[in-house]
Amino acid sequence: MLSNQTLEYSKRLAPVILAVDALYTLETGETEGLVVQKLRTKEQVLPAKFKNYAEAREALLILKAEAAGLPEPDRRVYYDQMCHSLLAFVTWRMEGLPFAEQLKNFIHVPAQPASDDELDQLRGNMRQLLNGMGYTGDLAAQCAAWEARVRVPADEVAELLEAMMDEAWDRAEKYLFQIPAEKSDRMRVIPVTGVHFNAMCNYAERRVHLNVDPVLTRPGLKHLTVHEGIPGHYLQFKMREVDLLEGTGAVDGSLSVVNTAGASVFEGIGDNGLRMLNWLDSDDDRLQSHMNRYRAGIGTGAAWRMHALGWSKEKVADWLRSQSLVGGEGWIANRMGFISAPSRAVLIWSYWWGEAVVAPVWEKAPVAQRAEFLRFLYDRVHSNDSIAMFQ
């Protein structure tokens, strides 16, 4: 349980987050800013009234200083980093901030893309699996043949995902905990086209908007099931919402905020989902796991080339195309749209770092402490550093 002091702190932080988001959307005219989801709470949460970013900065500096006095060690770390992220975002809007500094200060990761050595290791892992599965030729040819074998036609995707959502629910209740809702509350799948994401969890309407422009595969859809549904975003939002309506959850946890200290863990819970559900049960799944890491890695490479090195969009798209292995032009288009948005460009790093920070903590937690760890994981928003503080 969080202390009353921390709960009160969160009630003062949440309106400031909403105010920064409002200042940004008013300034830019964008429909989406920092806050992309807002959960129900026991009491209504409204944006603080700031005339400008300078007033928001003053409030955030006070909150950052106060974070040092919170009783819970992990909350002191998380809220200090969250305020740091928001202060950096305000600085970016007021004065400008180089891309490398955005990476370090928004989401608290090293200012560099996935390295050639890391990408080579992932290619080697995929090559080894594909060789063992009997595929021949170079890696691109092997991946193309594998993709053709496991491809799911667009008109069959929704039905398959619905079945996978049901199975993920059942496995969560077997291996994790009883979900505080009826299965009818789970996410429903809505195919979409021409968007700049692979899939998006619209928790308020219980819909997963799935981009069917890229080539979709059965193991890829299984990954999307756990990432957007259970034990990923649906379950994250559900557990937070239950606490918020009971008055035991931190109010800032009602907000899903991008480009901040919590971004990597937020994505990493979903990307670690197959492990948590004991559902990583075939070479296809293992290959997809490496492919997900690889795609996140080349996503950072593409964003770095565009925003840090100044490559043209055409040159970046060509580079991404030369590296992608699977997914087709639909995947290239949605990645380019994602990394081209100034307010989203650094967010691609959260997919690269997410699994890397969540999986080791999950594996390290003794089985006897898994229930306690799951409460720690779902009931609080975490940064890369605070999640590692589980005892």
C-alpha positions, 0 to 999 in steps of 0.5 A: 500500500502506498503511504498517504503522503505519496497519495497526496503528492500524486494528487498534486502532480496529476493536474500539473501533468495535465496542464503541461499536456494542455499547453503543448496541444494548445501550442502545436494544435496536435490532437495527441500530446503527452497524455494518451490515456486517462483512467477513471478516478474516485475524484475528478482530476482537472488540469492546473491553470498555468498561463505558460510553460514557465509557470509549469516549470515552477510547479515541477521544480517544487514537486521534484524537490518534494519527491525526496521526502516521500516514504517509499524509496522506489517512489522517491526515485520514480517521482524525481525522474518523472519530474525531471522528464517533464522539466526537460519536456518544458525546456524543449518547448521553451528553449529547444533541446538537442535530440540526444538530450531529449533521450537522456532527459525524457526517458532516461536512456543512453543517447545512442541507437542499438549498436551494430553488435547488438543487431548482429547478435539478434540476426545471429539468433534468428539465423540459428533458429531458422537454420534449425527449422530447415530454412535455407538461403541468406537471412533475408530469404529465410525470413521471407520464407518463414513469414510466408508460412506463418502469415495470416490474411488480413480478413482472418486477423480479427477472429484469430486475435479474439481467440488469442485474447481469450486464451491470454485471459485464461493463462493470466488467471492460471499463472498470475492472478484473478483478474478483477473483471468478467472476461467480457470486459476484455479488449476487442479488435478493430482492424485499421489502415493508414496509421502510424502504429502497429497496434493501439490500446484504446482502454476506455472503449476496450478496443485494440486498433490493429494496423493491418497494412503490414504483413501480419503473422500468427506469432506476431499477433500472439505478441500483440495479444499479450502486449496490448491486452494481457498481461500488457496494457489492458491489465496494466490499466485495469489494475490501476483503475481498480485501485484508483476507484478504491482511492488506494492508487496514485492519481498520476497513475490514471494518466498514460504519459509518453516520453517520460521516465515510465515509458520503457517499463510501460512497454516492457511489461507487454513485451515480457508478456509471453514469459509471464504467461508461460506462452513462449512455447515454439520456435516460431514464438522464439523467433518472433521474440528476437524479431521484436527486439530487432525491429525495435533496435532498427527503429532506434537506428532510423530515428537516430539517423533522422533526428541526430544525424540529419538524414532525409526521410527518403534516405532513412526509409531506404536504410530501414527497408534494407534492414527490415527483413519482414513486414513489407512496405506497410511496416516501413510506412508506419515506422516512418510515420512514428519516428517522424513525429517530433513529440514521439521520436524518442519514444521508439527507444522505450520499445528497445529498452522495455523488455531489457529492463523488465525481463531480468527483474521478472526472472530474478523474483523468487516464485514465492514472491511473484504475487508480491512482485506483481502488485509492485509491478501493476499498482505503481508506475515505474521507471527503469530504475525504480522497478529494479528496487523490488526486494 
